[in-house]
Amino acid sequence: MTYIDAAAAPLPLHIVSTSRYGAVVNMFHGDLVNGAAWPANNRALYVPVRLPMAALVARMLLANAGNITGNVDLGVYDEAGTRLTSAGSTARSGVNTVQYLDVTHVQIGPGVYYLGIVASSTVGTFNAIVTTVAINRIEGVLAEDLGATTLPATMTGVTVTQAYVPVFGFTQSATL
């Protein structure tokens, strides 16, 4: 039998909040919700990802559900909470599909990062993985209420209170 060293294997094209590198919520609760409403206007969520090797953040991505009302901003933060890149406030588009948002490309090394997302409307819906508040807290998911739909230069996350994680992240490709 051949064994693959996960640390030596290349990273997948897409790194998302619910992947093996993100919060392991899909190991506890595998239910995909198509239509999770955003918890509060201009609330940011920060989901940790642990990368075993370097990656290129070429674009951000979001799994939209059936109602794309409002704007979003998606970005990546380092472990200290400093924003490395973000898309800026962007109108949502594409019902029940993956939406890609352009960002300034950034190369990140192995380590812990946070995927950040903020949405302007509690009416807009997202594809998400059902969890519990306790699991989100154990996994290190954080929240922050902002005054706008733009991710801050420095995150100051607090304990999260919702029981799901939206499916979002980044891709290493500028075209795929």
BELZI-V362844 format. One line per field, one symbol per residue. ss: DSSP state (h for helix, s for strand, l for the rest). psi: psi as a letter, one per 30 degrees, with the letter a starting at -180 (. if undefined). burial: # if it has 9 or more other C-alpha atoms within 8 Angstrom, else .. Layout:
ss = ???
psi = ???
burial = ???
This chain:
ss = lllllllllllllsssllllllllhhhhlllsssssslllllssssssssslllssssssssssllllllsssssssslllssssslllssllllllsssssssssssllssssssssslllllssssssllhhhhhhhllssssllllllllslllssllllssslsssslllll
psi = kkkkjeffkkllekjlfglffakheffejgjkkjgkkkekkgkkkjkkkjkflllkjelllkjkbfjhkallkkakklffgkkellflkkkkkjkhlkkkkklkkkkkakaklkkkkkkfkfekllklkkaleeeeeefgkllkklflhkklekkillklflhlkljlbllgkff.
burial = ..............#####.######..##..######..###########.##########################..##########.#.##..##.#.####...#.######################.###.######.#..###...#.#..#..###########...
